[in-house]
Amino acid sequence: MKNYLFHAGIDISKDKLDINILDSLTLQSQHLIIRNDIKSISDLIKILQKKIDLNRTLFCCENTGVYTNHLSFVLLNKELDLWVVPAIEIKKSKGISRGKNDKTDSKDISYYSYRHLDKLNLFTLADVDVQKLKILFTERAKMIKALLIPQTSRENKEFTQKEIYKEISGVNGALLKQIKNSIKKIEIRIKEVIKSNDQLNKQDQLARSIPGIGAQTSAYLIIATKGFSSFDNWRKFACYSGVAPFEFSSGTSVRGKTKVNHMADKKMKSLLQMCVLTAIKYDPQLKEYYNIKKAEGKNSMLVMNNIRCKLISRVFAVISRGTPYINTYKFAS
């Protein structure tokens, strides 16, 4: 592990960046404020490289989604070290605190970076095609939500005169048609992006060779794993997806149920649930497993969660070996 001399904690907002540069030897810090744009960040790097050793500086920030893009773009292009940490992890590491502002937040982030180097996981930018898939998938989700809004007006039909309801029925019909066409175009574009990239296309085909894994789940698996490069094994991804069970006990008095944690990628979890419903219908092995466990008196959600884990392990297995899934169950005597 690199011996960092400086830790730059960065609190990111839409318009500005609050930066606290902590000297790891003296624990003295300096606070700066710049605009959140590529030019301002690039200018700051030019100034800092004259004052400190940037190759021995660790830049650390919270994961703020799209607001992090300018910072990550500049730092990674200059081959500088960036650590993007979930906001809740930094919050829980602070202990008891009263009040907050951007200046103190940036200081807290720099101290988190200084104290938790053993957890360091340097940020890497996803492939351009994966980034395209991510923004397309996000827009598709927005369109699906928008599709539900005009449909809520249908309940007026039963309680409104036909002549009056016509005033909105035509408009809503045209709007629904336009939204559905937009969703189809996005889905076509998602397929085109995947097919244009040999590696992503192969990963998509391998994932979809597993019964229950469809086009949308396969695409989101590629997005969530950055092309299956950001998770070492399926167990870590199961934890990320919120399907890994955890024990809840303390001493001799607390004996809670082993259960999954609510901190998860809810979209991934939802897609996996749909995959389970398909798998237990069309995969004889998983269908038999589900029926056996139900006959033993197991809770149906617990059994389905086990199947979610099985599907994840299958996906990572086929990606690892580079060959499609083979259902050996049909060869069993």
N, C-alpha and C positions, 0 to 999 in steps of 0.2 A: 504494500500500500504506500502511496506517495505521502511524503511528509509535508503537509501543507503549512505554509507560514501565515497565510491570510485566509479568512473565511468571510465571504461577501454574502450577507443575508439580504434578500430582496423581497420586499412586499409589493405585489403587483396589483394595480387597479387599471381601469380602462384608460385613464388619461396620463397616469404618472407611475414612476417607480421610486419607491423609497429604498435606499441602499445603505446598509450598515456594514462597513469594512472593519473587521475585527482582527487585530494583530494577535496571533496565538501565543506569542512570547510574553508580551507585556499586558495583554488583555485590554489594551486601549482601543477605542473604536472611533470611527469618523462617519458622520451621517451625510448623505447626499440625496438630492431629489432631481430627477430628470424626467423628461416626457417619455411616454411609452410609444416610441417609434424607432424605426431602424436607424435613422440618421443620428438621433440623440444617443442611442446605445453605442453606436460605432464611435462617435466622438468621445464618449466616456472611456471606452477601451483604449483609445489613443492617449488620453490623458493619464490613465492608470498605469499603462506600461512604462511610463517615464518615472513613476514613483514606487511601484511595487513589482515583484516578480510574478507575472500573471501565470506562468507555468506551474507555480507553487501556490496558486490561489484557487480555492474551491468556491464556486458560485452556487448558492442554494436558494430555492424559492418554493413556494407552495404551488400545487397544481391548480391553476385557475382557468383551465381550458384554453379557449382561443386567445385570451389575453396574454398567454405565455409565449405565443408564436414568435413575436419580434425578438424577444430575448434569446430564445433557443436558437433561432435562425442565425443571429449574429455570433453568439458564443461558439456554436458548433462549426460554423464556417471558419472561425479563427482557431479551431482545435483547442478550445479551452474547456475545462471540466465544469459540468453543470449537473446538479443534483436536484431533481424535482420530487418533492415529498408531499404525500397527502396532507391536506390542511388539518384533519382531525388528529393525525399523529403528532404534529407540532403542538397543537392545542393541549393534548393530554400530557405532553412532556413538560409543560410549563409549570405544572403544579397549581397551587392557589394563586389566583391573580384577580385584581380588581381594576376594572376599566381597561380600555385599550385605545390605541391610535396607531396610525401607520408607522410612525417613527419607532415606537416600542415594539411593534410587530416585526419590523425589519431586524431589530436588535435581537429579539427572541429567536428568529430564524438563524441568524449568524451564530448564536450560542448553541442552538440545536446542532448545527453543522459541526461545530467545534467538539461537542460532547459525545456525539453519536457516530463517529467515523466508522465504528465496527459494523454499522448498518448500511454503509455507503453502497449505492447502486447508481452509477453514472448514467445520465440520460442519453439515449440515442434517438435520433430522429427516424421516424418510419420512412420506408420507401415512398417515393412520390405517388406511385399507383395506390399504395395502401392509404395515403392521405386523401387521394381522390375518392376512394371507396368510402372512407369515413364521412366525408362531407356529403356524398350522394346518399348514403344510408341515413344520415341525419335529416336531410331534406325529405326523403321518403317518409320518415316517421312523422314529420310535420304535416305532410300532405294527407296522410292517413287520419291524423287528428282533425284536419280541416274538413275531411270528407264527412265527418260525423255532425258538423255544425248545421249544414242546410237540412239534413235529415230530421233534425229535431222539430222542424216546422210541420212535418207530416201529421203530428198529433192534432194540429188545428183542423185537419180535413174533416174529422168526424163531428166537430162542434161548430163548423163555419159553413155558411151557405156556399154552394158551388160557385156562384158568380163572384163572390168575394175572394174565395180561395184561389181562383185563377190568377189574381193579381201577383201572387208570389210563386205559384207552382211552376210557371214557365221560367221565371228567373232562376229558381233553385235547381230546376232540371238542367238548364244550360250550365250552371256553375258546377253541378255534380259531374257532368260529362267532361268539363274542362279539367277538373281535378283528377278524375280517373285517367284521362289521357296523359296528364303530367306524370302520374305514378307509373304508367306503362313506359313512358320515355325514360324515366329514371332507372327503372328495372332493366331496360334494354341497355342503357349506358353502363350500369354496373356489370352486366355480362360482358360487354365490350372491353371494359378496363381489365377484367380478370383474364379474358382470352388473349389480350394483347401482351400479357406478361407470362412468359413460359413457366416461371416458378410458381406464381400464384394460380395459374391455370391447372398445373399439376396438383397443387395442394387442394384446390377446389374439387377436382375429380376424385382424389383419394378420400376426402372427407365425405363426399356424396355417395361413395360406394358403400357406406355404412347404412343399413336400414334405419330410417327415421330421420336422418340428417338431410334437410332440404336445401334449396338454393339460398334462401335468406339466412339460415343458420350458418351455412358454410361461409358465406360472405362475411358475416359478423364475427365468426371465429378467426378469420384472417385479419380483420380489423383489430379485434381485441388483443391478439397475440403478436401484432406487427409482423404478420407473415410467419407465425410460429417461431419467432426469434426471441421473444421477451420472457418466456417461461421455460424453466429447465425440465419440468416434468408435469404430468397431468394432475398430480396431487396439488401442486401450487395453483394451477389454473382452476381446479375444483374449489379451492379456498377463495380465490378471486371471484368466482361465479356464485359463491354463497351456497354451495351444495355439500361442502365438507362438514361433517358433524364434529362438535366440540363438547368435551365433558364439562359439566357444571357441578363442582363439589368443593367442599371446604371442611377439613377436619372430620368429625364423626356425626355432626348434626346436619350439615347441608348436603343433600343428595338430590340434586336437580336432574332433570332428564337430559340426556345427551342430545343436542340439537344444533341446527345450523345457526349461523350468526346473521343478523339483519344487514351488516355491512357487506355489500356485494354489488356486482354489476347486475342491476335488476333487469336490464334488457336481455342480457345473456341468460339469466336464470329463467326468464319468461319463455325465451325461444327453446331452451332445453326442455322445458315442461311440455311444450307442443310436440317436440321430438319424441318424448316418452310416450305420449298418447298414440302417436303413429307407430312407434316401435312395438308396443305391446299388442298392436293390432295385426301387424304384418311380419314381425320377426318371431318365428316359432320358439326360439330359445328364450327370448325375453318374455314372451307371452306365457310360457310354461313357468318361468321363474316367478312372474307376478302372481299367477294363480296358486302356486305352491305356497308362497309366503302369505297370501291372503287366507288360504286354508289353515295355515298355522296360527291365524289370529293377529297377524301383524297389521299395523295401521297402514292404510293405502298410501298416504302421503309419504310415509317412511320408505315403503317399498319403491315408490316412484322416484324418490330422491336417490335411492341406491342405483336405480336404472340410469338416472342422470349421470352419476359417477361412472357407471360402466360405459356409457356412450362417450364421455370425455376421454376415458382411458383408451377406448378403441380408436378415436380420432388421433390421439397423440401416437398411438402404436403404428397406424398406417403411414402417418407423416414421417415417423422416425425410420421405418424400414423402406419407405418409398414404393410400396406395392399396395394394390387395392385390398379391401377387406374380403376375406373368404369365410363364409359361414360353414365352419367345420361340423356344426351341429347335425347337418343332414347326413353326414358320413358316420355318425355314431350308431352303434348297433343297439 
